[in-house]
Amino acid sequence: MKALEEKIRKEAVVLSPSVIKVDSFLNHSVDPSFMKDIGETFYTKFKNEPVTKIITLESSGIAPAVMTGLFFDVPVVFLRKQKSLTLNDQLFTADVYSYTKETTNSISISKEYLSENDHVLIIDDLLANGQALKGMIDIVRDSGAGLAGCGIVIEKGFQNGGSDLRASNIRIESLAIISDMSEVTITFTEREED
């Protein structure tokens, strides 16, 4: 998605060779019109899948997931990183390590919102080492639901998350894949546009 790559080049801040800040349009402040384009792009990539539900992880994945859900006309459910008083013990859970925050979180989703009758599309904002995505995939499998694949807004292709998951025959569709980044330049993996 060339428009996304251009937005990253203009607005992203590279904090280190492995950490990128995209707060201005993705995970703190949201550009709704641009997010609508992202949702439509994910719909185009996965429209041949019988998606019944979209899941994501709070909170940065919610905006692209909701916009994608509009195009599919299916519910969007987000996994919680912290247990809520409103969530009971009927949960699917997985432990996920965050390299950025250097903490392990237990993510969860109510069994009320995910079942073997679902065919799930996972949407997430960033893919680096893949720990969050692996946790969500484990939860989908534990529920007995089918997995349509995973839509990622930005993948750090120089880290192993995407390649590990693809090697496990998980369908990953990333809208922008960063192959290298520094404070001066961000380089993307060249791909043919669909």
RAVENDA-V531487 format. One record per run of one state. SS is the DSSP state (hx for helix, st for strand, lp for the rest). FROM is the first residue (numbers start at 1). LEN is the number of residues. If there is no record, write none. Layout:
ss=SS from=FROM len=LEN
ss=SS from=FROM len=LEN
This chain:
ss=lp from=1 len=1
ss=hx from=2 len=10
ss=lp from=12 len=1
ss=st from=13 len=4
ss=lp from=17 len=2
ss=st from=19 len=3
ss=lp from=22 len=1
ss=hx from=23 len=5
ss=lp from=28 len=4
ss=hx from=32 len=15
ss=lp from=47 len=6
ss=st from=53 len=5
ss=lp from=58 len=4
ss=hx from=62 len=11
ss=lp from=73 len=2
ss=st from=75 len=6
ss=lp from=81 len=10
ss=st from=91 len=8
ss=lp from=99 len=4
ss=st from=103 len=8
ss=hx from=111 len=3
ss=lp from=114 len=5
ss=st from=119 len=9
ss=lp from=128 len=3
ss=hx from=131 len=13
ss=lp from=144 len=2
ss=st from=146 len=11
ss=lp from=157 len=4
ss=hx from=161 len=7
ss=lp from=168 len=4
ss=st from=172 len=10
ss=lp from=182 len=4
ss=st from=186 len=3
ss=lp from=189 len=6
